Amino acid sequence: MPCLIFGALADPTRRAILARLNEGEAPVSQLAQPFSISLPAMSRHLKVLEAAYMEKYRRHWDESLNRLERHLGELQRKAKP
């Protein structure tokens, strides 16, 4: 996961996008205005950022659900006579 995040943050355009989004939501066209890039290029930058940050949440939920599954299995084993 750190590789995805550091890779996403290595690009100065993506860092600037994050700084702008920290101020609040904005449409893609507005995010692209300060840069000399096309809307498709801006969309690709956003997809890289999304993938990097969503991976953190995916891992969190995978770990949480695995713990829940182990706990439920333990409760079922204890409930058997």
N, CA and C of each residue as an Amber inpcrd file, in Angstrom:
protein
   243
   0.8160000  -1.2000000   0.0000000   0.0000000   0.0000000   0.0000000
   0.8570000   1.2600000   0.0000000   1.9330000   1.3660000   0.8330000
   2.7310000   2.5870000   0.8090000   3.2860000   2.8930000  -0.5830000
   3.6010000   1.8580000  -1.3750000   4.1160000   2.0960000  -2.7280000
   3.0900000   2.8290000  -3.5770000   1.8360000   2.4280000  -3.4920000
   0.7860000   3.0940000  -4.2650000   0.6400000   4.5530000  -3.8540000
   0.6560000   4.7920000  -2.5700000   0.4790000   6.1600000  -2.0720000
   1.6710000   7.0280000  -2.4420000   2.8890000   6.5210000  -2.2060000
   4.0760000   7.3140000  -2.5350000   4.1780000   7.5370000  -4.0430000
   3.8070000   6.5200000  -4.8230000   3.8070000   6.6840000  -6.2710000
   2.8300000   7.7530000  -6.7150000   1.6630000   7.7680000  -6.0970000
   0.6570000   8.7810000  -6.4370000   1.1300000  10.1780000  -6.0530000
   1.7950000  10.2870000  -4.9170000   2.2430000  11.5920000  -4.4300000
   3.5440000  12.0630000  -5.0750000   4.2060000  11.1890000  -5.8190000
   5.4670000  11.5610000  -6.4600000   5.2510000  12.5970000  -7.5650000
   4.0680000  12.6460000  -8.1000000   3.7800000  13.5650000  -9.1950000
   3.3130000  14.9170000  -8.6450000   3.9470000  16.0270000  -9.0540000
   3.5600000  17.3380000  -8.5260000   2.1300000  17.7440000  -8.8930000
   1.6530000  17.3000000 -10.0410000   0.2720000  17.6170000 -10.4250000
  -0.6990000  16.9650000  -9.4600000  -0.4410000  15.7160000  -9.1110000
  -1.3460000  15.0210000  -8.1760000  -1.2840000  15.6450000  -6.7850000
  -0.0990000  16.0890000  -6.3700000  -0.0150000  16.7750000  -5.0680000
  -0.8370000  18.0630000  -5.0950000  -0.7620000  18.7920000  -6.2100000
  -1.5410000  20.0360000  -6.3380000  -3.0390000  19.7400000  -6.3630000
  -3.4200000  18.6630000  -7.0120000  -4.8370000  18.2700000  -7.0350000
  -5.3180000  17.9870000  -5.6170000  -4.5340000  17.2490000  -4.8560000
  -4.9200000  16.9510000  -3.4660000  -5.0270000  18.2270000  -2.6380000
  -4.0870000  19.1440000  -2.8400000  -4.1370000  20.4100000  -2.1030000
  -5.4240000  21.1640000  -2.4340000  -5.7960000  21.1680000  -3.7120000
  -7.0290000  21.8450000  -4.1190000  -8.2490000  21.1410000  -3.5380000
  -8.2660000  19.8090000  -3.5710000  -9.4130000  19.0630000  -3.0440000
  -9.5220000  19.1920000  -1.5300000  -8.4260000  19.5090000  -0.8860000
  -8.4600000  19.7310000   0.5560000  -9.3300000  20.9380000   0.9040000
  -9.4910000  21.8320000  -0.0450000 -10.3330000  23.0200000   0.1500000
 -11.8120000  22.7070000  -0.0520000 -12.1120000  21.6050000  -0.7080000
 -13.5010000  21.2260000  -0.9640000 -13.6400000  20.5480000  -2.3110000
 -14.8180000  19.9900000  -2.5500000 -15.0880000  19.2950000  -3.8010000
 -15.0250000  20.2570000  -4.9740000 -14.6930000  19.6850000  -6.1490000
 -14.6540000  20.4780000  -7.3750000 -14.8420000  19.5410000  -8.5570000
 -15.4940000  20.0240000  -9.6170000 -15.6320000  19.2000000 -10.8160000
 -14.2710000  19.0400000 -11.5050000 -14.1560000  17.9980000 -12.3010000
 -12.8970000  17.7070000 -12.9920000 -12.4520000  18.8890000 -13.8380000
 -13.3770000  19.5210000 -14.5230000 -13.0210000  20.6590000 -15.3820000
 -12.3960000  21.7890000 -14.5620000 -12.8970000  22.0060000 -13.3700000
 -12.3370000  23.0540000 -12.5040000 -10.9710000  22.6360000 -11.9750000
 -10.8060000  21.3730000 -11.6540000  -9.5080000  20.8900000 -11.1860000
  -8.4420000  21.0150000 -12.2690000  -8.8360000  20.8350000 -13.5250000
  -7.8860000  20.8580000 -14.6380000  -7.4620000  22.2720000 -15.0270000
  -8.2310000  23.2810000 -14.6550000  -7.9710000  24.6580000 -15.1110000
  -6.5430000  25.1520000 -14.8500000  -5.9700000  24.9750000 -13.6630000
  -4.6310000  25.5340000 -13.4300000  -3.5080000  24.8060000 -14.1700000
  -3.8160000  23.6770000 -14.7780000  -2.7920000  22.8650000 -15.4320000
  -2.9930000  22.8960000 -16.9400000  -1.9480000  22.6890000 -17.6580000
  -2.0680000  22.6360000 -19.1240000  -2.1970000  21.1730000 -19.5530000
  -3.2640000  20.5210000 -19.0430000  -3.5170000  19.1280000 -19.3880000
  -4.9690000  18.9710000 -19.8060000  -5.2160000  17.9380000 -20.5660000
  -6.5730000  17.6690000 -21.0500000  -7.4220000  17.0640000 -19.9380000
  -8.7300000  17.0550000 -20.1560000  -9.6240000  16.4240000 -19.1820000
  -9.3510000  14.9220000 -19.0480000  -9.0670000  14.2040000 -20.1560000
  -8.7160000  12.7890000 -19.9920000  -7.4540000  12.5880000 -19.1540000
  -6.4730000  13.4770000 -19.3200000  -5.2480000  13.3720000 -18.5130000
  -5.5640000  13.6380000 -17.0390000  -6.4280000  14.6050000 -16.7810000
  -6.8270000  14.8990000 -15.4010000  -7.5590000  13.6960000 -14.8170000
  -8.4050000  13.0740000 -15.6040000  -9.1220000  11.8860000 -15.1310000
  -8.1500000  10.7680000 -14.7750000  -7.0990000  10.6060000 -15.5590000
  -6.0990000   9.5710000 -15.2410000  -5.4000000   9.8900000 -13.9220000
  -5.0620000  11.1510000 -13.6950000  -4.4540000  11.5430000 -12.4140000
  -5.3990000  11.2090000 -11.2560000  -6.6700000  11.4980000 -11.4310000
  -7.6470000  11.2230000 -10.3730000  -7.7940000   9.7260000 -10.1250000
  -7.7170000   8.9300000 -11.1800000  -7.8020000   7.4780000 -11.0090000
  -6.6110000   6.9440000 -10.2310000  -5.4230000   7.4980000 -10.4720000
  -4.2310000   7.0860000  -9.7210000  -4.4090000   7.4230000  -8.2440000
  -4.8870000   8.6270000  -7.9640000  -5.1130000   9.0290000  -6.5680000
  -6.1740000   8.1600000  -5.9060000  -7.2390000   7.8980000  -6.6260000
  -8.3160000   7.0680000  -6.0820000  -7.8060000   5.6680000  -5.7510000
  -7.0540000   5.0780000  -6.6620000  -6.5250000   3.7270000  -6.4350000
  -5.6120000   3.6970000  -5.2200000  -4.7830000   4.7150000  -5.0660000
  -3.8460000   4.7540000  -3.9420000  -4.5730000   4.8550000  -2.6120000
  -5.6060000   5.6740000  -2.5450000  -6.2830000   5.8790000  -1.2730000
  -7.3540000   4.8440000  -0.9960000  -7.9420000   4.2740000  -2.0300000
  -8.9500000   3.2390000  -1.8170000  -8.3080000   1.9420000  -1.3350000
  -7.0730000   1.6960000  -1.7130000  -6.3720000   0.4870000  -1.2810000
  -6.3040000   0.4290000   0.2410000  -6.0880000   1.5690000   0.8800000
  -6.0280000   1.6220000   2.3440000  -7.3470000   1.1330000   2.9470000
  -8.4570000   1.5970000   2.3900000  -9.7500000   1.2120000   2.9150000
 -10.0690000  -0.2540000   2.6190000  -9.6650000  -0.7200000   1.4470000
  -9.8890000  -2.1260000   1.1090000  -9.1680000  -3.0220000   2.1030000
  -7.9310000  -2.7030000   2.4090000  -7.1770000  -3.5060000   3.3800000
  -7.8280000  -3.4560000   4.7610000  -8.2540000  -2.2730000   5.1530000
  -8.8960000  -2.1250000   6.4570000 -10.1080000  -3.0460000   6.5520000
 -10.9730000  -3.0090000   5.5260000 -12.1880000  -3.8200000   5.5810000
 -11.8810000  -5.2990000   5.4420000 -10.8910000  -5.6600000   4.6470000
 -10.5010000  -7.0640000   4.5600000 -10.0500000  -7.5820000   5.9210000
  -9.2110000  -6.8200000   6.6010000  -8.7300000  -7.2280000   7.9220000
  -9.8690000  -7.2990000   8.9290000 -10.7580000  -6.3170000   8.8950000
 -11.8880000  -6.2970000   9.8280000 -12.8070000  -7.4890000   9.6040000
 -13.1030000  -7.7670000   8.3510000 -13.9880000  -8.8990000   8.0560000
 -13.3250000 -10.2280000   8.3930000 -12.0240000 -10.3350000   8.2060000
 -11.3180000 -11.5610000   8.5940000 -11.3760000 -11.7700000  10.1080000
 -11.2100000 -10.6970000  10.8730000 -11.3100000 -10.8050000  12.3360000
 -12.7150000 -11.2280000  12.7420000 -13.7170000 -10.6390000  12.1020000
 -15.1060000 -11.0010000  12.3960000 -15.3460000 -12.4730000  12.0820000
 -14.8490000 -12.9400000  10.9600000 -15.0250000 -14.3380000  10.5800000
 -14.3710000 -15.2740000  11.6020000 -13.1740000 -14.9280000  12.0590000
 -12.5090000 -15.7550000  13.0860000 -13.3020000 -15.7540000  14.3860000
 -13.8010000 -14.6000000  14.7690000 -14.5700000 -14.4790000  16.0060000
 -15.8560000 -15.3060000  15.9240000 -16.5570000 -15.2110000  14.8080000
 -17.7880000 -15.9860000  14.6470000 -17.5000000 -17.4820000  14.6480000
 -16.4110000 -17.8810000  14.0270000 -16.0150000 -19.2880000  14.0390000
 -15.7270000 -19.7690000  15.4510000 -15.0710000 -18.9290000  16.2320000
 -14.7790000 -19.2750000  17.6270000 -16.0710000 -19.4030000  18.4310000
 -17.0110000 -18.4830000  18.2240000 -18.2950000 -18.5650000  18.9390000
 -19.0430000 -19.8340000  18.5630000 -18.9970000 -20.2100000  17.2900000
 -19.6840000 -21.4360000  16.8570000 -19.0350000 -22.6650000  17.4910000
 -17.7200000 -22.6950000  17.5860000 -17.0310000 -23.8330000  18.2030000
 -17.3830000 -23.9490000  19.6870000 -17.4810000 -22.8230000  20.3600000
 -17.8220000 -22.8320000  21.7940000 -19.2680000 -23.2450000  22.0210000
 -20.1330000 -22.9300000  21.0640000 -21.5670000 -23.2360000  21.2180000
 -21.8730000 -24.7150000  20.9940000 -20.9900000 -25.4340000  20.3380000
 -21.2350000 -26.8790000  20.0880000 -21.0360000 -27.6540000  21.3770000
 -21.9740000 -28.6090000  21.6430000 -21.8590000 -29.3910000  22.8880000
 -20.7140000 -30.3750000  22.8440000
